[in-house]
């Protein structure tokens, strides 16, 4: 066997007493935390309801059959609103995410000390708040409807798109940027010919991927009054119209499958 291969072989070594005790202490602390969390969860759980859950689920499922297929005629407008919420919200997010990403990337930000922290704060703030929370706040501000849903989806998506985009900007090949700069190009020209062509495929993929996610998220915004098919779902559940609920769930599944298919086709075409 060559000397190099012998050097690469790892021999088993017994841990010393201090290391072994540290590992056992880590296991013990982890187990204590698990037991404490389980105790807290158990105190807040009504176990009678949990044990009865399978029977309740079976009873609800039986009430959903057969679906009320005629109700689907009342859902076409809601489906269209849902798709519009996802699409317009994604476009709004992209318009705001692009400058945010360029300000957050170390190699393109105007100021690492002042501008970059602000851009990173915007990204973190957007990603920290769920779209349902955004929708609740916006319904209280602008009133219920599709407009609140669009803004909620947009505000939620800014952080996602900007984070992935600024990471793509930081990973570009600097040799191409230097080559463009060496020709005497200035800032906007370097951006147009040295940076944007490298991040454009990533930008397209991020856009389609986020639109696919937003289709799913927009289906539930109606639960808080932000438009879309979620309004019908909330109303049907409140009225115990389970045959309508089953139709709505099937329509949501078909819509999400369609968005997955479109997203996959577009990503495949881009890549």
N, C-alpha and C positions, 0 to 999 in steps of 0.2 A: 504494500500500500504506500503511495507517495506520502512524503512528509507533510505536504499541504493538507491532504485529506485527514491525516492523523491529528493535525492541529485543530481541524474544524470539528472533530468529534467531541461532544460534551460528556464529561464523566460525571457520574452521580456523586454528590457530596452531601454528607449529613449536615443538617442545620445545627448551628450551635445553640446552646440552651437559651440564650437571650432572644434569638430570632424566633425559635419555636414558641416561647412564651408570648412574644408579641403577636404571632399569628393566632394562637389560641385566644388571646385577649380580644383580638379583632372579631373572631367568630363569636365569642361570648357577648360582646357589645352588640353585634348585629342581631343575635338571637333575642337579646333583651329588647331592642328597639322593635323587632317584629312582634314580640309578645305584647308590648305596650300598645302598639298600633292596633293589634287585633282586639285587645280589651276595649279600647276606645270605640272601635267600630261596633263591637258587640253590644256595648251599652246603648248605642244610638239606633240599633236595629231591632225591629219588631219581628222576631223569628217566626211567630205564628203566620204572619203574612208571607214570609219566605217559603215556609213549608207548603203553604197553600198556593204558591205561585204557579206550579204546573197545571193544577186544575183550573185556575183562573185563565191562564193562557189558552188552554184547550177550549174553554167556554167562549172566549173572545174570538178565537179562530173559527169556531163553528158559526158564530153570528156573522162573520164576514163572507160566508159562502151561502148562495152564489153571489158574485159581485153584481152590483147594479149597473150593467153596461150602458144603460141609457143616460146615466149621469155624466158620461164622458163628454157629451155635447156641451156641458156647462164648463168644461175645463180647458177648452182650446185657448181662450183668451188668457187664462191664468198661466198656461204653459208658455205662451208667447211672452207674457210679462216676465216670467222667470228667466227665459233665455235673454231677454233684453237687459234685465238687471245684471246678469252675469257678464254680458258682452260690454255694455256701457261702463259698468264698474271696472272691468279689466282695462278698458281704454283709458279711463280716468287715472287709474293707478299707474299705467305705463307712462303717461305724460308727466306725472309728478315723480315717478321713480327714476327716470333716466337722469335728470340733473342731480337728484339726490345721490345716485350711485357714483356719478363722476366726482361729486364733492366728497364722498366717503372714501374713495379709492386713494391710497397713498401717492400713487404715481400721477394722478390727475387733479387732486384737490388744490384749490387756490391757496389754502393755508392749513397745514397739519395741526397747528395750535388752536385755531379759532373755528374755521369752517368745518373741518372733519368731525370734531366732537358734536357739533350741531346736527350734521347729517346722520351720524350714528345714533344720536338720540331720537331723531325722527324714525329711523328704521326700527329701533327697539320699541318705541312707543306704539308704532303701528302693529308690530308682531305680538305685542303683549296683550292687546285687547281683542277679544273674540268678536267676530262679525255680529253675533247676536247682541252683544253689549253695545257695539256701535249703533246697531239698529234701534235698540231701546232708547238710547240718548237722542238719536236723530228723529225718531217718531215724536218724542216730546218737544223737539225744537221746530221741525218743519211740518209736523203732522204725519198721519199715516198715509201710506201709499208707496208707489213704485219709486218715487224720487228719493225717499229716505233709504230704500233698499239699495239703490245705485250708489249713493254716497257711502253707505256702510260697507258695501263690497269694495269700493275704491279705497277707502281709508284702511281697511284690513289688508289689502293686497299690496299697498305701497312698500311696506317693510319686506315682504316676501320677495318681490321683484327686485327691489333695490339691493337687497343683501346678496342675492345670487349674481346680480349684474356687476356689482362692485368687486366681488371676488373674481369674476371673469376678467374684469379690467386689470386687476392687480397681477393676473397670471399671463398677460400678453407677452409676446416675444419682443423684448426691448430692442433687439437688433433691427427689426423693421422700423421702429420709431427712430432709431439713430440714423438709419439709411435715408429716411424721408427728411430728417432734420439736416443731414449733410448736403442735401440739394439746395439748401437755403430756404426751406419752407418755414413759415411762421406758425404760431399756435393753432389757429383754426385749420390750416392746411395739414399740420401734423395730426390733428384730431380726425380730420376727414379721410386722410390717406394712410395713416399709420396705426390708428387705434380702432376706429369704427369698423373697418373691414374685418378685424380680428375678433371683435366681440359680437358682430352681427348675427352669426349662427346661434350663439348662446342666447342672445336677446330674443330671437324668434322662438327658440325652444322654450325659454322661460315664459314668454307670452302665452303660448298655446297651453303649456302645462298649467299655468295659473287660471286660464279661462276654464279648463276642465275642472279644476278644483272649485271655482266659483259657481259653476253649474250646480254642483252638489250643495254648496252653502246657500245659494239663493232659494233652494226649494224649502228651506225651513224659516226663512226670514219672515214669512207671512204669519208665523206663530206669534210674533210680537207686533204685527200690524204693518210690516214693511213691504207689503205687496207680494205678488206671485202666488203660486199654487199652495203655499203654506196657509194662506187665508182660508181656502176651502178645507184643508186638512184640519185646521183648528176648529172651524165651524162644525164639521162633521163629527169630530170627536166630542165636542161639547153637546151635540144633539144625540149622541149615541147611535149615529147612523153608520153602523159598521160596514154595511154593504157598500156605502159610498167611500168609506175609508179604504177598503180593499182596492177599489178602482183607482183611487188617488195614489196609493202605494205602487200599484202596477205601472201607472203612468210615470211616476217618478223614476222607477227602475228603468223603464224603456228610455226615458230622456237621458239618464246618466249613461246608459249603454251607448246611446247614439253619440253623446259627447265624447265618450272614450274612443269610439271608432273614428270620429273626426279628428280628435287630437292625435291618435296614433298615425293616421294617414298623413297629417300635416307634418308631424315630427319626422316620419320616415322620408317624406319628400325633401325636408330641409337637410337632414343628415345624409 
